[in-house]
Amino acid sequence: MLKSLMDEKKRCPAAEVRDYCKLLYQSEFGAGHMAADAQTVLARLRDECAAVQADAESAEAPFTDVGGCLLRLHLRALPALKLRQETVAGLFAQACAPRGSVAGLEEKLKMLRENAAVLGLSPAALEEEIAPWREAGYPPLSHSQTYRDLYHPAYRLVPAAAARFLPLFQAVDELLRQRGNVRVAIDGNSGAGKSTLGALLAAVYGGNLYHMDDFFLPPRRKTAERLSQPGGNVDRERFQAEVLSHLGEPFSYRPWRCHEGALAAPVFVEPRAVEIVEGVYSLHPDLRDAYDLRVFLALDPETQVERIRARSGEAMLQRFIAEWIPLENVYFARLAVHACCQLAFDVGAE
């Protein structure tokens, strides 16, 4: 958080106490106070983009970190990024989800006070700004007049994943511009965040999301011959027949529930412009030609173990280590899964 404040000081040296407080507010609460219906959000974004284009300054860094896994996406950088305004509006909507607490904000304000000298802020000015703000219940803040006059802020808050997976958003946007629809598959190591990324794409684009976990092989089909095949423990035939062969039209499919050992009730699907498949085995050679974009998420073994332990507990981790991870690694190696992807991300760094 202190690094975000110091970066702000470097980028905008005339920033005042109110501007630092606004950054802390955004890091804690996001943009929930700006939430509106999707059409209004997009209309406001379009108006602001049109206004700043005529006022474009020298090249501006596209993202600045405000903390709390959120970034400011600067609108002057949009033409260079080649992101659709609809995509930016969808990313912004994810920063509007309820989050944070007053206690969290006050911890950050305490840190701001402790580092006032490094930021060139006087303790008196800090209290003059914070005391009435606290008394009012910490409502949203606007930037100071000085900040607006000098820096002309024009940005939207977006999740940090917007920068990390920027090439993916750009590729989806380019296909949408070219043909109006796109099919994406996300494969990779267990614990790498395939489900999280798939859910983000579905939320940003209003797309359909399908999970390969819903198509694991039922016990009656787990023969020694089948399981000896790389990727043989997924029911790719049923996934092809029930899902991939019907994309672009209304259809239904039945997810397999491992805990119950049975098929669940049908899921009814309407076609969407963006169709997303996530999960290990989604890029089996029998399936991969169905996608326009193939994405691999790579995770180092040490981080993988830590994430699976935190997510699933020690007992399930041991099953991953003994059974599922070795099967996945054989599938990746023998079927050249990484090599068939247009985009790959190493997600072990954070």
DONUSE-791381 format. One line per 5 residues: their letters; for each residue x, y, z of C-alpha. Coordinates in nm, 4 decimals. Example, Ala and Ser with C-alpha at 12.3 -4.5 7.8 and 13.67 -1.06 7.14 Angstrom:
BEGIN
AS> 1.2300 -0.4500 0.7800; 1.3670 -0.1060 0.7140
REM end
This chain:
BEGIN
MLKSL> 0.0000 0.0000 0.0000; 0.2851 0.2355 0.0813; 0.4416 0.1566 -0.2567; 0.1147 0.2590 -0.4263; 0.1207 0.5887 -0.2368
MDEKK> 0.4856 0.6502 -0.3249; 0.4157 0.5716 -0.6907; 0.1314 0.8236 -0.6819; 0.3652 1.0855 -0.5366; 0.6157 1.0198 -0.8148
RCPAA> 0.3507 1.0315 -1.0865; 0.1596 1.3280 -0.9446; 0.3970 1.5240 -0.7163; 0.1389 1.7945 -0.6446; -0.1132 1.5442 -0.5054
EVRDY> -0.2755 1.6658 -0.1848; -0.3974 1.4850 0.1265; -0.7423 1.4404 -0.0269; -0.5931 1.2625 -0.3286; -0.4060 1.0144 -0.1122
CKLLY> -0.7192 0.9573 0.0935; -0.9125 0.8920 -0.2262; -0.6564 0.6340 -0.3340; -0.6849 0.4594 0.0031; -1.0646 0.4686 -0.0203
QSEFG> -1.0496 0.3077 -0.3649; -0.8092 0.0376 -0.2482; -1.0462 -0.0542 0.0351; -1.3943 -0.0069 -0.1119; -1.3357 -0.0129 -0.4861
AGHMA> -1.5862 0.1709 -0.7028; -1.9058 0.0445 -0.5431; -2.0331 0.3987 -0.4902; -2.0250 0.4463 -0.8688; -2.2209 0.1321 -0.9528
ADAQT> -2.5068 0.1819 -1.1954; -2.6856 -0.0200 -1.4597; -2.4642 -0.1473 -1.7410; -2.6061 0.0873 -2.0041; -2.5444 0.3946 -1.7888
VLARL> -2.1907 0.2801 -1.7060; -2.1116 0.2320 -2.0755; -2.2722 0.5638 -2.1789; -2.0689 0.7554 -1.9190; -1.7514 0.5797 -2.0278
RDECA> -1.8113 0.6633 -2.3926; -1.8733 1.0280 -2.3109; -1.5561 1.0515 -2.1040; -1.3455 0.8723 -2.3659; -1.4689 1.1147 -2.6306
AVQAD> -1.3835 1.4096 -2.4061; -1.0295 1.2981 -2.3209; -0.9281 1.2045 -2.6755; -0.9149 1.5701 -2.7753; -0.7152 1.6416 -2.4596
AESAE> -0.4704 1.3550 -2.5053; -0.1338 1.4175 -2.3459; 0.1951 1.2418 -2.4015; 0.1889 0.8659 -2.3637; 0.0383 0.7753 -2.0289
APFTD> 0.1042 0.4480 -1.8476; -0.2129 0.2429 -1.8893; -0.2383 0.1197 -1.5307; -0.1549 0.2480 -1.1831; -0.1897 0.0339 -0.8741
VGGCL> -0.4194 0.1575 -0.5959; -0.3802 -0.1550 -0.3810; -0.6471 -0.4036 -0.2830; -0.5930 -0.5937 -0.6122; -0.7344 -0.2956 -0.8027
LRLHL> -0.5843 -0.0685 -1.0689; -0.6700 0.2605 -1.2292; -0.7029 0.2068 -1.6025; -0.6296 0.5454 -1.7600; -0.8658 0.6258 -2.0437
RALPA> -0.6061 0.8153 -2.2481; -0.4227 0.4863 -2.2910; -0.7229 0.3017 -2.4334; -0.6511 0.3664 -2.8031; -0.3046 0.2124 -2.7648
LKLRQ> -0.4399 -0.0818 -2.5638; -0.7034 -0.1583 -2.8305; -0.9583 -0.2588 -2.5696; -1.3261 -0.2211 -2.6501; -1.5126 0.0289 -2.4352
ETVAG> -1.7634 -0.2472 -2.3558; -1.4775 -0.4543 -2.2133; -1.3545 -0.1667 -1.9963; -1.7104 -0.1169 -1.8694; -1.7272 -0.4884 -1.7871
LFAQA> -1.3971 -0.4760 -1.6002; -1.5110 -0.1669 -1.4121; -1.8265 -0.3494 -1.3043; -1.6046 -0.6061 -1.1285; -1.4458 -0.3243 -0.9265
CAPRG> -1.7944 -0.2177 -0.8131; -1.8626 -0.5357 -0.6162; -1.9111 -0.4762 -0.2388; -1.5817 -0.5033 -0.0525; -1.3765 -0.3602 0.2330
SVAGL> -1.4565 -0.2204 0.5756; -1.4212 0.0983 0.7777; -1.1685 -0.0824 0.9984; -0.9608 -0.1636 0.6909; -0.9700 0.1966 0.5725
EEKLK> -0.8689 0.3246 0.9162; -0.5694 0.0892 0.9205; -0.4587 0.2413 0.5917; -0.5130 0.5934 0.7205; -0.2946 0.5069 1.0175
MLREN> -0.0226 0.4007 0.7740; -0.0704 0.7283 0.5848; -0.0151 0.9269 0.9054; 0.2949 0.7249 0.9910; 0.4455 0.7991 0.6499
AAVLG> 0.3339 1.1599 0.6138; 0.6913 1.2896 0.6101; 0.8018 1.0652 0.3222; 0.5014 1.1774 0.1213; 0.5663 1.5429 0.1986
LSPAA> 0.2389 1.5849 0.3902; 0.2004 1.7838 0.7115; 0.0314 1.6092 1.0069; -0.1911 1.9154 1.0514; -0.3129 1.8971 0.6911
LEEEI> -0.3799 1.5273 0.7329; -0.5992 1.5766 1.0375; -0.7755 1.8733 0.8805; -0.8841 1.6471 0.5940; -0.9407 1.3199 0.7806
APWRE> -1.1285 1.4423 1.0921; -1.4408 1.5757 0.9137; -1.4256 1.2865 0.6685; -1.4357 1.0400 0.9580; -1.7155 1.2353 1.1246
AGYPP> -1.9229 1.2100 0.8046; -1.8737 0.8315 0.7911; -1.6063 0.8242 0.5187; -1.8155 0.9062 0.2109; -1.6531 0.8842 -0.1364
LSHSQ> -1.4081 1.1640 -0.2169; -1.3407 1.3580 -0.5348; -0.9892 1.4591 -0.6333; -0.8582 1.7944 -0.5136; -0.8952 2.0900 -0.7485
TYRDL> -0.5159 2.1089 -0.7795; -0.5011 1.7457 -0.8894; -0.7768 1.7965 -1.1445; -0.6207 2.1125 -1.2874; -0.2729 1.9655 -1.3227
YHPAY> -0.3352 1.5999 -1.4075; -0.6842 1.5871 -1.5631; -0.7645 1.2435 -1.4153; -0.9693 1.0172 -1.6401; -0.9704 0.6530 -1.5394
RLVPA> -1.1780 0.3538 -1.4324; -1.1004 0.1148 -1.1507; -1.0509 -0.2410 -1.2754; -0.9302 -0.5688 -1.1203; -0.5542 -0.6255 -1.1229
AAARF> -0.6180 -0.9230 -1.3527; -0.6936 -0.6725 -1.6307; -0.3211 -0.5962 -1.6531; -0.1961 -0.9463 -1.5818; -0.4124 -1.1002 -1.8548
LPLFQ> -0.4187 -0.7979 -2.0840; -0.3109 -0.9973 -2.3949; -0.6100 -1.2268 -2.3431; -0.8586 -0.9391 -2.3195; -0.7000 -0.7829 -2.6262
AVDEL> -0.7239 -1.1095 -2.8226; -1.0890 -1.1619 -2.7274; -1.1694 -0.8030 -2.8238; -0.9985 -0.8365 -3.1614; -1.1976 -1.1511 -3.2435
LRQRG> -1.5202 -0.9846 -3.1342; -1.4442 -0.6936 -3.3651; -1.3611 -0.9274 -3.6531; -1.6376 -1.1855 -3.6264; -1.8677 -1.0997 -3.3368
NVRVA> -1.8063 -1.4163 -3.1332; -1.5217 -1.6129 -2.9778; -1.4638 -1.9492 -2.8087; -1.1937 -1.9632 -2.5416; -1.0393 -2.2617 -2.3629
IDGNS> -0.8293 -2.2251 -2.0459; -0.6147 -2.5255 -1.9524; -0.3206 -2.5565 -1.7141; -0.1943 -2.6788 -1.3803; -0.4297 -2.7479 -1.0924
GAGKS> -0.4436 -2.4458 -0.8628; -0.3372 -2.2028 -1.1354; -0.6650 -2.0076 -1.1286; -0.8408 -2.1409 -1.4382; -1.1844 -2.1248 -1.2767
TLGAL> -1.1195 -1.7741 -1.1444; -1.0037 -1.6451 -1.4825; -1.2920 -1.8169 -1.6594; -1.5411 -1.6594 -1.4196; -1.3858 -1.3165 -1.4746
LAAVY> -1.4100 -1.3508 -1.8531; -1.7708 -1.4659 -1.8269; -1.8586 -1.1707 -1.6022; -1.6795 -0.9086 -1.8144; -1.8205 -1.0315 -2.1458
GGNLY> -2.1535 -1.1731 -2.0296; -2.0396 -1.5089 -2.1639; -2.1180 -1.8726 -2.0917; -1.8734 -2.0698 -1.8765; -1.8309 -2.4480 -1.8867
HMDDF> -1.6213 -2.6514 -1.6399; -1.4348 -2.9658 -1.7394; -1.4832 -3.0838 -1.3792; -1.8471 -3.1396 -1.4808; -1.7324 -3.4006 -1.7322
FLPPR> -1.5020 -3.6287 -1.5394; -1.5256 -3.9929 -1.6335; -1.7880 -4.1902 -1.4330; -1.6565 -4.4944 -1.2425; -1.8170 -4.7467 -1.4813
RKTAE> -1.5968 -4.6139 -1.7640; -1.2704 -4.6021 -1.5668; -1.1159 -4.9089 -1.7243; -0.7419 -4.9749 -1.7141; -0.7269 -4.9223 -2.0906
RLSQP> -0.9051 -4.5850 -2.0691; -0.6977 -4.4540 -1.7790; -0.3755 -4.5521 -1.9549; -0.4523 -4.2854 -2.2177; -0.3191 -3.9320 -2.1497
GGNVD> -0.6252 -3.7291 -2.0586; -0.8355 -4.0443 -2.0448; -1.0036 -3.9622 -1.7132; -1.2271 -3.6937 -1.8652; -1.5426 -3.7753 -2.0585
RERFQ> -1.4399 -3.5766 -2.3631; -1.6827 -3.7659 -2.5839; -1.9801 -3.6518 -2.3772; -1.8426 -3.2968 -2.3589; -1.8081 -3.2897 -2.7367
AEVLS> -2.1574 -3.4319 -2.7906; -2.3432 -3.2301 -2.5268; -2.1593 -2.8948 -2.5363; -1.9095 -2.8256 -2.8144; -2.1288 -2.9563 -3.0936
HLGEP> -2.4126 -2.7227 -2.9853; -2.2317 -2.3921 -2.9299; -2.4147 -2.1160 -3.1128; -2.7615 -2.2588 -3.0465; -2.9815 -2.3194 -2.7385
FSYRP> -2.9041 -2.6520 -2.5713; -2.8771 -2.8277 -2.2356; -2.6238 -3.0561 -2.0698; -2.5985 -3.2479 -1.7434; -2.2964 -3.1916 -1.5159
WRCHE> -2.1403 -3.4947 -1.3496; -2.1304 -3.4645 -0.9696; -1.8436 -3.6706 -0.8288; -1.9657 -3.6574 -0.4669; -2.3084 -3.7945 -0.5616
GALAA> -2.1744 -4.0245 -0.8323; -2.4543 -3.9164 -1.0652; -2.5537 -3.6664 -1.3307; -2.7142 -3.3467 -1.1986; -3.0247 -3.1754 -1.3361
PVFVE> -2.9907 -3.0317 -1.6867; -2.8308 -2.6880 -1.7319; -3.0047 -2.4867 -2.0036; -2.7853 -2.2612 -2.2174; -2.8586 -1.9736 -2.4522
PRAVE> -2.5853 -1.8834 -2.7042; -2.3575 -1.5922 -2.6143; -2.0929 -1.4002 -2.8065; -1.8214 -1.5335 -2.5743; -1.8127 -1.9033 -2.4833
IVEGV> -1.5511 -2.0104 -2.2269; -1.4333 -2.3589 -2.1302; -1.2043 -2.3931 -1.8298; -1.0279 -2.6866 -1.6763; -0.7595 -2.9453 -1.7211
YSLHP> -0.8198 -3.1572 -2.0330; -1.0148 -2.8834 -2.2109; -0.7353 -2.8798 -2.4726; -0.7249 -3.2507 -2.5449; -0.6456 -3.2981 -2.9174
DLRDA> -0.9998 -3.4277 -2.9738; -1.1389 -3.0927 -2.8501; -0.8852 -2.8189 -2.9173; -0.9884 -2.7394 -3.2751; -1.3258 -2.6177 -3.1467
YDLRV> -1.1688 -2.3065 -2.9916; -1.0553 -1.9751 -3.1340; -0.8290 -1.8961 -2.8373; -0.6310 -2.1520 -2.6401; -0.4814 -2.0361 -2.3095
FLALD> -0.2418 -2.2122 -2.0724; -0.1907 -2.1146 -1.7066; 0.1400 -2.2451 -1.5701; 0.2156 -2.2795 -1.2003; 0.5370 -2.3918 -1.0316
PETQV> 0.5083 -2.7054 -0.8114; 0.5843 -2.5295 -0.4813; 0.3153 -2.2642 -0.5270; 0.0783 -2.5303 -0.6577; 0.1088 -2.7292 -0.3347
ERIRA> 0.0546 -2.4170 -0.1226; -0.2552 -2.3136 -0.3160; -0.4176 -2.6569 -0.3195; -0.3532 -2.6985 0.0534; -0.5115 -2.3592 0.1265
RSGEA> -0.8057 -2.4285 -0.1046; -0.8800 -2.7954 -0.0366; -0.7069 -2.9000 0.2851; -0.4267 -3.1469 0.3593; -0.6158 -3.4685 0.2861
MLQRF> -0.7265 -3.3548 -0.0586; -0.3790 -3.2172 -0.1290; -0.2315 -3.5648 -0.0764; -0.4767 -3.7061 -0.3288; -0.3779 -3.4381 -0.5797
IAEWI> -0.0103 -3.5212 -0.5273; -0.0596 -3.8984 -0.5496; -0.3204 -3.9170 -0.8254; -0.4385 -3.6114 -1.0159; -0.1228 -3.4026 -1.0617
PLENV> 0.0770 -3.6935 -1.2114; -0.2079 -3.7650 -1.4568; -0.2224 -3.3972 -1.5539; 0.1540 -3.3783 -1.6064; 0.1475 -3.6818 -1.8365
YFARL> -0.1378 -3.5221 -2.0332; 0.0485 -3.1903 -2.0655; 0.3735 -3.3533 -2.1776; 0.2513 -3.6222 -2.4146; -0.0201 -3.4197 -2.5874
AVHAC> 0.1810 -3.0951 -2.6264; -0.0885 -2.8912 -2.4554; 0.1267 -2.5874 -2.3823; 0.2536 -2.5772 -2.7414; -0.0966 -2.5677 -2.8916
CQLAF> -0.1851 -2.2451 -2.7061; -0.1684 -1.8959 -2.8534; -0.1387 -1.7452 -2.5049; 0.0376 -1.8695 -2.1918; 0.0734 -1.7069 -1.8514
DVGAE> 0.3045 -1.7947 -1.5640; 0.0781 -1.7336 -1.2656; 0.3181 -1.8368 -0.9909; 0.4737 -1.4954 -0.9385; 0.1882 -1.3639 -0.7179
REM end
